[in-house]
Amino acid sequence: MDCVTIKAGYACPFMSKKGCTFNGGKCHPIIDKCEGCDRILDLETGRYCMISPDPAMKWRHGNCNMATHTKSGNNGGQRAKLNPLKASKRGASSK
């Protein structure tokens, strides 16, 4: 259903016939960590996330999984360590 409170005209899973069912009855504005993301909506009432109604919750346990301006948590280009015993068995089975 389309939002009628803050993000008017955008599809929102929290909208019902009775209004916004999200905690507090409205979306929360973005936080500082969200700056630079491509999923920010600039509205008259402020800046909001298109994905999450409470962006602070997405950042609580590290990086937001929907952020477009952060990189995933890889090992900085390093290869993962291999178990030498398993590597030797793989090499022996391919012969």
Wavefront OBJ file of the C-alpha trace (Angstrom):
o trace
v 0.000 0.000 0.000
v 1.250 3.521 -0.684
v 2.380 5.696 2.205
v 0.200 8.667 3.110
v 2.153 10.038 6.098
v 5.776 10.987 5.374
v 6.780 9.247 2.114
v 3.565 10.018 0.260
v 3.239 8.037 -2.963
v 5.908 5.413 -2.138
v 5.028 1.765 -1.521
v 5.292 0.841 2.159
v 4.685 -2.559 3.791
v 3.676 -0.847 7.051
v 0.726 1.084 5.626
v -2.751 -0.263 6.234
v -6.247 1.121 5.999
v -5.866 2.326 9.590
v -2.628 4.208 8.840
v 1.031 3.506 9.495
v 1.567 0.419 11.661
v 5.294 0.952 12.193
v 6.586 1.633 15.705
v 5.591 5.221 16.450
v 3.335 5.507 13.403
v 5.964 7.128 11.153
v 9.352 6.590 9.532
v 12.491 7.858 11.215
v 15.004 10.132 9.415
v 18.383 8.832 8.286
v 21.454 8.898 10.539
v 24.990 10.147 9.802
v 26.186 6.710 8.663
v 23.607 6.749 5.850
v 25.144 9.808 4.152
v 26.274 8.940 0.623
v 23.836 6.080 0.089
v 21.819 5.955 -3.157
v 18.665 4.883 -1.303
v 17.993 8.228 0.401
v 14.780 10.118 -0.321
v 14.945 13.914 -0.058
v 11.490 15.085 0.969
v 10.100 18.348 2.347
v 9.900 16.821 5.828
v 13.521 15.583 5.809
v 15.735 12.813 4.457
v 14.494 9.239 4.727
v 15.609 5.752 3.676
v 13.658 4.054 0.874
v 14.340 0.597 2.357
v 14.067 0.866 6.127
v 11.643 2.891 8.251
v 14.257 3.003 11.062
v 17.772 3.312 9.569
v 19.449 3.301 12.996
v 18.314 -0.307 13.484
v 20.012 -1.352 10.229
v 23.345 0.013 11.517
v 23.084 -1.399 15.046
v 25.184 -4.533 14.435
v 27.728 -3.151 11.948
v 27.189 -2.010 8.379
v 23.742 -1.739 6.867
v 23.215 -4.630 4.450
v 21.400 -2.369 1.979
v 23.923 0.504 1.968
v 25.303 1.322 -1.480
v 28.239 3.373 -0.203
v 29.948 0.710 1.952
v 31.937 -2.310 0.882
v 31.228 -5.817 2.074
v 33.361 -7.306 4.810
v 35.873 -9.246 2.717
v 39.455 -9.908 3.809
v 40.907 -6.908 2.045
v 41.794 -8.910 -1.041
v 43.624 -11.637 0.895
v 42.998 -15.264 0.100
v 41.420 -17.484 2.698
v 43.767 -19.908 4.455
v 43.564 -23.482 3.215
v 43.984 -26.607 5.238
v 47.147 -28.275 3.793
v 45.789 -31.787 4.368
v 42.588 -31.056 2.440
v 44.573 -29.341 -0.315
v 46.810 -32.391 -0.767
v 43.769 -34.682 -0.950
v 42.177 -32.460 -3.595
v 45.366 -32.532 -5.628
v 45.667 -36.308 -5.362
v 42.052 -36.948 -6.399
v 42.358 -34.928 -9.614
v 45.218 -37.080 -10.984
l 1 2 3 4 5 6 7 8 9 10 11 12 13 14 15 16 17 18 19 20 21 22 23 24 25 26 27 28 29 30 31 32 33 34 35 36 37 38 39 40 41 42 43 44 45 46 47 48 49 50 51 52 53 54 55 56 57 58 59 60 61 62 63 64 65 66 67 68 69 70 71 72 73 74 75 76 77 78 79 80 81 82 83 84 85 86 87 88 89 90 91 92 93 94 95
